[in-house]
């Protein structure tokens, strides 16, 4: 599927409609992580960036890069 084809909606839509659980999304690029954070903010979806030194705050979506998951 091409860039801008709607792949992010696969995890964003459920979090927007029924924000009861937490979805962990592995994002390959830091720039993409920032873009997803902005898009979640525009939709009002609680989204945080995973940091290995502290647990994430309560959020519907947790974004993690492979480097920070180690």
C-alpha positions in Angstrom: 0.0 0.0 0.0 1.5 3.4 -0.9 2.3 6.3 1.4 -0.8 8.1 2.4 -2.9 5.0 1.7 -4.6 4.8 5.1 -2.6 2.1 6.8 -2.5 4.1 10.0 -6.2 4.1 10.3 -6.0 0.3 11.1 -4.9 1.2 14.6 -6.1 4.8 14.9 -9.8 4.2 14.2 -10.4 1.7 17.0 -8.6 3.9 19.5 -10.7 6.9 18.4 -14.1 5.0 18.5 -13.6 3.0 21.7 -10.5 4.1 23.7 -10.6 1.4 26.3 -7.4 -0.5 25.6 -3.9 0.3 24.7 -2.4 -0.3 21.3 1.4 -0.6 20.9 2.6 0.5 17.5 6.2 -0.2 16.4 7.3 2.7 14.2 10.4 2.2 12.0 11.3 5.9 11.8 11.5 8.7 14.3 10.1 11.1 11.8 7.1 8.9 11.2 6.6 8.6 15.0 6.3 12.4 15.2 3.9 12.5 12.3 1.7 9.9 14.0 1.7 11.8 17.3 0.5 14.9 15.5 -2.2 13.0 13.7 -3.4 11.4 16.9 -3.4 14.8 18.6 -5.6 16.3 15.9 -8.1 13.4 16.4 -8.0 13.8 20.2 -6.5 10.3 20.6 -4.3 9.9 23.7 -0.9 8.9 22.3 2.5 8.7 24.0 6.0 7.9 23.0 7.6 4.9 24.7 10.7 5.6 26.7 12.5 2.6 28.1 13.4 4.5 31.3 9.9 5.1 32.4 6.5 3.4 31.8 4.1 5.2 29.4 1.3 7.3 30.8 -2.2 6.0 30.3 -2.8 6.3 26.5 -4.8 4.6 23.8 -1.7 4.4 21.5 1.9 3.9 22.5 4.5 4.5 19.8 7.8 2.7 20.0 10.8 2.7 17.7 12.9 -0.5 17.5 15.9 1.4 19.1 13.9 2.5 22.1 12.3 -1.0 22.7 15.7 -2.5 23.6 
